[in-house]
């Protein structure tokens, strides 16, 4: 039986809370007044010019009347599109895609869609302008019985069937597998918000925009989207980045690795950073092992983020070993549950890297992985508990076949002392409806078996803009 290679396409238990925008409602009202003028043309132009000024930076954050929640209004200007799809990480439901089609303000090039979100939400997003046949195809595949309104403040929720929100599909009308693949390709080609300068990179190296509400964990340098501005990974560093490829007789043939060495300590770091640095002699610097290292280097430039943190005194000096996955096809072959890459990592990759770069075997070692690599990170911590001091697993792919059976084979800590086992930091997004409950079950099971587990649930999805912020924050805590 062929093992599933993608997570199950399960509908959100509840649709994302789509609501009406007070700002867009006011715009429509003013346009209606302008249309009643003796000469409506100039009056409409004045209204649109004023709205353009108000919405010079988007999305708009509007008062909701509900404590701790904000109406987030996405706006996009396109006079030629037949439809515009908003792709917001894990708010857009690929099994109910039409709920993410934006509404056009009649007679204008303005498209809008608003969500009611808790004030700690963060996500990447993009817009996908559609031709008429593309919008029709999505509606055809997703047509069916209407669903209830999105959750929200009374009077704000968009009713089923309103605008571009016809609701959930009837059984049997969902997008089939080829349609899902084409949809993913379509979503990957989205364009960033031209009125939002804060950006990141998606999985195919296309820029996306970032939305962050005030209570979301601070993302230190979110972006001037470092990956967009610095496509060359080796330049502009205070530290150094070195590359190596493992020979076949040492482990996976051609396994690519990069080692980041930190800059010398600056004299102007704060006292806390000085004290943290004093904990580590040069040879005993902490080592951060980063799975999917090629992606973290080329798309997220994690080494630059870490370096800025060190230079600012937020992190002590550390080394980072980036372990490549080798592209999307190789990534699955290497990291899926049955491949047991965790053993290759501990028994081949790490020893070779330590020998090649003359790194000490002692010193604090932290392993991190996300998604498929998050699963590998967890199993590495369970199967090789003495190899790592800390394991940071984010949005682990617990949808894989029998994940708990696989983990249970190695999940008992009875054979060694608690001091020998790593601290497991297991993190997942509240918007990850496929992964949230499996993560909670895993945390509960691990704690019952005596493992040291710190669980974090952040308000967002399967998203690098969350992973990098929470990774840096976790490193601050464990390295201080």
PyMOL commands that set and color helices and strands:
alter all, ss='L'
color gray80, all
select helices_A, chain A and resi 22-35+40-54+97-100+132-142+177-188+226-229+271-278+282-284+293-298+302-311+327-335+337-339+341-356+372-383+403-408+418-420+436-448+464-479
alter helices_A, ss='H'
color red, helices_A
select strands_A, chain A and resi 18-19+60-63+69-77+83-88+103-104+110-118+122-130+199-201+207-212+240-245+256-261+286-291+318-323+365-370+390-394+423-429+452-458
alter strands_A, ss='S'
color yellow, strands_A
deselect
rebuild
show_as cartoon
